Structure formats: structure tokens, C-alpha cells
């Protein structure tokens, strides 16, 4: 799952400038968005329109588990959007994580494993633990002449 463009810039600034604070881990106030196509790295395109068909971002809690070289974040609880209320039908193909229910800062995004049809009367659900982000840790050794 790629970082958003802004989050990647935050990490780049941290590594290039020791005076820059390390970007914070995803916080407790996170919200998941649904997209009909690739949101692009700045995550400004293709989100379902707020309030159309009853859609809005919903809160998500990510819990970590760590092994030797990878930290995995996954959704702690099932994610369930209410049934669509309008007549539009949309294929949802991507999701994104933000720090606010509207607007906010994009954190990361990814492609759903299969499209989900959002249509009148249908709700969307993602089971507990089915949304994951792996953060790989690599040990490096620096030597100076």
C-alpha cells in the first residue's frame, strides 16, 4: 500500500534534514475513503462524493503486529458503510486513509483485491483484519573511511 504523496514528502524531509521531526505513526483518528478509480498519489481524485447515495468516510482503527523485519497494521474491527440510498451504481476499486472525516491529510491508499459494487440498497463491508499495511524495516550499516 503506497504512502500518499504528502506522507512520502514528510519522510523524505525527515531523512534529508535532521531538524525535521519524524513523521508520526498513523494516529487514533483515522478515516477510510472509497474510490471509483486510482486516487493518484496526492489522493485528490475519484473519491465517492460526500452525501451522494449516503456515502461518507468512516472511522478505522489500525492495530500493529510486529515481527523481526516487518510491522503490519490491520483494521481492528469490521468496516461497514450504510446501504446506498440513491440510484447511482459505482464500482469501488481503491481505498484511502485520511486523518479527517472530510478533507484532511491523506496518509496512504491501496487497491481493493476485487471491485465492490455500490448500488441502491447495497452496503459495503470489509471484514476485520482484511485491510493491511506492511512496513518493512531494514537494518543498515554505515561505515566511514
Backbone torsions as a table, in degrees:
resi	resn	phi	psi	omega
1	UNK	NA	118.2	-177.2
2	UNK	-75.5	150.5	171.4
3	UNK	-70.3	154.0	172.0
4	UNK	-66.5	162.0	179.0
5	UNK	-57.0	-43.3	-178.2
6	UNK	-66.7	-40.6	-179.9
7	UNK	-67.0	-37.3	175.9
8	UNK	-63.1	-40.2	177.0
9	UNK	-63.4	-40.6	178.4
10	UNK	-58.7	-44.0	178.7
11	UNK	-68.2	-41.0	178.9
12	UNK	-60.3	-43.6	178.5
13	UNK	-63.0	-38.7	178.9
14	UNK	-62.6	-46.7	-177.8
15	UNK	-70.8	-27.9	-177.4
16	UNK	-87.6	-18.0	-172.8
17	UNK	-140.4	111.1	-177.3
18	UNK	-65.5	-16.0	179.1
19	UNK	-82.6	-9.7	-179.8
20	UNK	-85.9	135.4	-179.7
21	UNK	-70.0	146.8	175.8
22	UNK	-61.9	133.7	177.5
23	UNK	-58.4	140.9	-178.6
24	UNK	-70.6	148.5	171.5
25	UNK	-64.7	156.8	177.5
26	UNK	-51.7	131.1	-175.1
27	UNK	-84.0	-169.3	-177.4
28	UNK	-79.2	-25.9	-177.4
29	UNK	-98.1	81.6	-179.8
30	UNK	-119.1	150.9	-177.5
31	UNK	-136.2	140.3	-178.8
32	UNK	-102.1	135.2	179.0
33	UNK	-113.6	155.5	177.5
34	UNK	-116.4	141.7	-175.5
35	UNK	-126.7	149.4	178.4
36	UNK	-91.1	-8.5	178.7
37	UNK	-162.8	177.9	-179.0
38	UNK	-53.2	121.5	-179.3
39	UNK	-75.3	-6.4	-176.1
40	UNK	69.0	160.6	-175.9
41	UNK	-58.7	-25.9	178.0
42	UNK	-87.6	-2.3	174.7
43	UNK	55.0	42.1	-179.4
44	UNK	-109.1	-2.0	-175.3
45	UNK	-117.7	147.7	164.7
46	UNK	73.6	12.7	173.6
47	UNK	-71.5	144.3	172.9
48	UNK	-54.4	147.0	-176.4
49	UNK	-76.6	130.0	177.9
50	UNK	-53.7	138.7	176.3
51	UNK	68.2	-4.7	174.3
52	UNK	-82.5	129.7	179.8
53	UNK	61.1	19.1	177.6
54	UNK	83.0	11.0	-177.4
55	UNK	-79.8	141.9	164.8
56	UNK	-158.3	159.7	175.0
57	UNK	-63.5	150.9	176.9
58	UNK	-124.3	156.5	-179.1
59	UNK	-67.5	145.3	176.9
60	UNK	-135.7	140.1	174.2
61	UNK	-113.2	123.5	178.6
62	UNK	-103.2	131.8	177.8
63	UNK	-114.1	141.8	-177.8
64	UNK	-93.9	150.1	164.2
65	UNK	-137.1	141.7	-173.2
66	UNK	-126.3	135.1	169.6
67	UNK	-116.3	-170.1	-174.2
68	UNK	-55.9	-44.0	-173.0
69	UNK	-123.6	6.9	-178.0
70	UNK	-145.9	139.6	170.7
71	UNK	-109.9	127.9	-180.0
72	UNK	-111.1	130.1	172.4
73	UNK	-107.8	134.8	177.4
74	UNK	-141.3	159.1	-179.2
75	UNK	-69.2	127.6	-176.2
76	UNK	-75.0	-30.9	-176.3
77	UNK	-126.5	158.5	173.2
78	UNK	-59.8	146.7	177.8
79	UNK	-107.9	122.2	-176.3
80	UNK	-133.8	121.3	173.4
81	UNK	-93.7	145.6	178.1
82	UNK	-65.4	162.2	-179.9
83	UNK	-59.7	139.7	177.1
84	UNK	-63.4	143.8	-175.7
85	UNK	-109.2	-14.1	-175.9
86	UNK	-97.7	-167.0	-177.9
87	UNK	-104.2	-1.8	178.8
88	UNK	-72.8	149.3	172.6
89	UNK	-123.3	125.8	-178.3
90	UNK	-130.1	139.4	170.2
91	UNK	-89.2	120.3	179.0
92	UNK	-92.0	127.1	-174.7
93	UNK	-124.7	-16.7	-178.6
94	UNK	-135.6	160.6	171.8
95	UNK	-131.7	161.4	176.8
96	UNK	-145.0	152.6	178.5
97	UNK	-112.8	129.7	179.8
98	UNK	-124.1	167.6	176.7
99	UNK	-99.6	14.5	178.2
100	UNK	-152.7	154.0	-178.8
101	UNK	-71.4	-27.8	171.4
102	UNK	-133.3	151.3	-176.6
103	UNK	51.9	-122.8	177.3
104	UNK	77.7	-178.3	-179.0
105	UNK	-99.4	129.3	176.5
106	UNK	-74.1	140.7	-178.7
107	UNK	-107.1	-59.2	176.3
108	UNK	-156.8	167.8	-178.8
109	UNK	-146.8	166.2	178.7
110	UNK	-163.0	168.8	179.7
111	UNK	-92.2	138.8	173.8
112	UNK	-69.9	149.9	-178.1
113	UNK	-67.5	-23.5	175.9
114	UNK	-152.4	146.1	177.8
115	UNK	-60.5	147.6	176.4
116	UNK	-117.8	128.1	179.4
117	UNK	-84.1	122.3	176.5
118	UNK	-104.7	109.4	-177.2
119	UNK	-141.1	165.0	-176.1
120	UNK	-50.2	127.8	178.1
121	UNK	86.0	-12.6	-178.8
122	UNK	-95.0	139.6	172.9
123	UNK	-105.1	165.4	179.2
124	UNK	-116.7	135.6	178.9
125	UNK	-138.6	142.3	173.7
126	UNK	-125.2	121.1	-174.9
127	UNK	-65.6	157.3	176.7
128	UNK	-55.1	133.6	176.1
129	UNK	78.2	0.7	-177.4
130	UNK	-86.5	-13.8	178.1
131	UNK	-106.7	114.5	-175.1
132	UNK	-130.5	150.4	174.4
133	UNK	-130.7	120.4	176.9
134	UNK	-100.6	127.0	177.2
135	UNK	-112.4	110.0	-176.7
136	UNK	-84.9	135.3	179.6
137	UNK	-109.9	130.7	177.2
138	UNK	-122.9	132.6	176.8
139	UNK	-86.0	135.0	177.2
140	UNK	-128.7	153.4	178.4
141	UNK	-118.6	127.9	177.8
142	UNK	-105.1	133.2	175.1
143	UNK	-124.0	145.0	-179.9
144	UNK	-119.5	140.5	-179.5
145	UNK	-65.4	NA	NA
